[in-house]
Amino acid sequence: MQVKLTDKAKELQKVLGVSFLPTRQSKGDAGYDLRACIETPIKVYPRQIEKIPTGVHVWLGDIDIEVRHLISFCGFYLPRSGTKGLQLANSIGLLDSSYQGESFLKVINVSEAPIYIEPGERIAQLVIQACFIAPLEEVLDFDIETGRGEGDGSSGRI
């Protein structure tokens, strides 16, 4: 997995004194914090959506394990618990292993008051996972009937 910074992130690092490289704050953290790569604070009004650059390009890559199967990586953009009232507009964002462009975060203010996003502020996190890419086989009927194909698919509440 590789990360590179945008030119803007490199400039802002010097000015703000923070690193825009995704970082884990402690050894046990699953997520890498992503920062707002902005020059001035952004005011996000209630129910307003803003697209925030992170200043990083992340390439996850793949691992070939057989001709027909592939272990790949994916990333999930998740909100940070410390950003009260600020959530990701799509709740969870997906980073595919082949994407190499800059990561942007669409955030929404779900509070009743404006929220300011400060330059360099940690606003979301990236959790990286391995995912198994299996070939799909079209069939007329499944080999085994599980009983979960009817209705909405729920197994119930209790």
Secondary structure per residue as TSV (DSSP state, phi and psi in degrees):
chain	resnum	aa	ss	phi	psi
A	1	M	-	360.0	137.7
A	2	Q	E	-130.6	150.7
A	3	V	E	-133.3	138.4
A	4	K	E	-136.0	149.8
A	5	L	E	-94.2	149.1
A	6	T	-	-74.6	162.8
A	7	D	H	-60.9	-38.1
A	8	K	H	-61.9	-42.1
A	9	A	H	-64.0	-39.7
A	10	K	H	-62.4	-41.1
A	11	E	H	-66.4	-46.7
A	12	L	H	-66.6	-30.5
A	13	Q	H	-56.2	-44.3
A	14	K	H	-65.8	-42.6
A	15	V	H	-70.8	-45.5
A	16	L	H	-88.9	-20.8
A	17	G	-	73.9	24.5
A	18	V	-	-124.3	152.8
A	19	S	-	-91.5	135.6
A	20	F	-	-91.6	0.2
A	21	L	S	-64.5	135.9
A	22	P	-	-58.4	130.2
A	23	T	B	-134.1	150.1
A	24	R	-	-97.1	133.0
A	25	Q	S	-75.7	-28.4
A	26	S	S	-143.1	163.2
A	27	K	T	-56.5	-36.1
A	28	G	T	-86.5	-2.8
A	29	D	-	-69.0	134.6
A	30	A	-	-84.3	-30.0
A	31	G	S	-101.0	146.7
A	32	Y	E	-94.7	123.5
A	33	D	E	-70.2	139.2
A	34	L	E	-114.5	138.9
A	35	R	E	-106.1	157.8
A	36	A	-	-78.1	113.4
A	37	C	-	-91.4	73.8
A	38	I	-	-130.0	152.9
A	39	E	S	-88.0	-30.5
A	40	T	S	-131.6	157.0
A	41	P	-	-59.7	148.3
A	42	I	E	-114.7	129.1
A	43	K	E	-94.4	120.0
A	44	V	E	-108.5	114.9
A	45	Y	-	-78.9	160.6
A	46	P	T	-52.5	133.5
A	47	R	T	65.8	7.1
A	48	Q	-	-84.7	143.5
A	49	I	E	-109.6	134.0
A	50	E	E	-127.7	141.6
A	51	K	E	-97.6	117.3
A	52	I	E	-111.4	124.1
A	53	P	E	-74.6	148.5
A	54	T	E	-103.0	-16.4
A	55	G	E	78.7	8.9
A	56	V	E	-126.3	145.2
A	57	H	E	-109.7	128.8
A	58	V	E	-120.0	128.0
A	59	W	E	-118.7	118.1
A	60	L	-	-88.6	-36.2
A	61	G	-	74.5	-177.5
A	62	D	E	-136.4	169.1
A	63	I	E	-130.8	118.7
A	64	D	E	-77.5	125.3
A	65	I	-	-113.5	-19.7
A	66	E	S	-156.7	172.7
A	67	V	S	-64.9	-39.7
A	68	R	S	-97.3	-10.0
A	69	H	-	-127.1	156.6
A	70	L	E	-144.9	133.1
A	71	I	E	-94.6	123.8
A	72	S	E	-120.9	176.5
A	73	F	E	-123.3	150.4
A	74	C	E	-140.3	158.4
A	75	G	E	-122.4	145.3
A	76	F	E	-115.7	123.9
A	77	Y	E	-85.6	124.5
A	78	L	E	-127.6	152.6
A	79	P	E	-71.0	155.6
A	80	R	-	-91.1	144.7
A	81	S	T	-68.6	-22.5
A	82	G	T	-79.4	-7.2
A	83	T	S	-100.6	73.7
A	84	K	T	-58.9	126.5
A	85	G	T	85.2	-11.5
A	86	L	E	-107.6	118.1
A	87	Q	E	-125.1	165.7
A	88	L	E	-76.9	134.2
A	89	A	T	-61.5	-31.9
A	90	N	T	-100.2	16.2
A	91	S	S	63.5	-50.0
A	92	I	S	-138.7	129.2
A	93	G	E	-101.3	149.9
A	94	L	E	-112.9	130.3
A	95	L	E	-107.1	112.4
A	96	D	-	-76.2	154.9
A	97	S	T	-65.0	-25.4
A	98	S	T	-90.5	-10.8
A	99	Y	-	-73.0	134.0
A	100	Q	-	-126.4	3.6
A	101	G	S	-77.5	173.9
A	102	E	E	-64.9	141.8
A	103	S	E	-82.4	128.4
A	104	F	E	-118.6	151.1
A	105	L	E	-121.8	125.8
A	106	K	E	-92.9	114.6
A	107	V	E	-110.7	152.2
A	108	I	E	-131.0	141.0
A	109	N	E	-89.7	112.4
A	110	V	-	-100.2	7.2
A	111	S	S	-89.2	-179.1
A	112	E	S	-96.9	-0.5
A	113	A	S	-126.5	155.0
A	114	P	-	-61.3	146.9
A	115	I	E	-121.3	134.7
A	116	Y	E	-98.0	132.1
A	117	I	E	-102.7	120.7
A	118	E	-	-90.7	150.0
A	119	P	T	-55.8	130.5
A	120	G	T	80.3	0.3
A	121	E	-	-69.1	140.1
A	122	R	E	-74.4	118.2
A	123	I	E	-119.2	-14.2
A	124	A	E	-159.2	178.0
A	125	Q	E	-136.9	156.0
A	126	L	E	-116.5	121.3
A	127	V	E	-108.8	124.6
A	128	I	E	-102.5	133.9
A	129	Q	E	-134.6	151.6
A	130	A	E	-80.1	143.9
A	131	C	E	-136.7	140.8
A	132	F	E	-91.6	123.6
A	133	I	E	-99.6	110.1
A	134	A	-	-107.7	148.2
A	135	P	-	-69.9	144.3
A	136	L	-	-95.6	137.4
A	137	E	-	-117.4	120.4
A	138	E	-	-75.8	131.3
A	139	V	-	-133.2	161.4
A	140	L	S	-81.8	-36.4
A	141	D	S	-142.4	151.9
A	142	F	-	-75.3	152.6
A	143	D	S	-64.5	-35.1
A	144	I	S	-130.0	138.2
A	145	E	-	-94.7	120.4
A	146	T	-	-96.9	-14.7
A	147	G	S	83.3	4.4
A	148	R	-	-103.8	14.6
A	149	G	S	-92.3	-5.2
A	150	E	S	-100.8	158.9
A	151	G	T	66.4	-142.8
A	152	D	T	-92.3	0.8
A	153	G	-	88.1	-4.8
A	154	S	-	-70.6	144.5
A	155	S	-	-92.4	4.9
A	156	G	-	105.1	173.1
A	157	R	-	-98.8	-21.7
A	158	I	-	-118.5	360.0
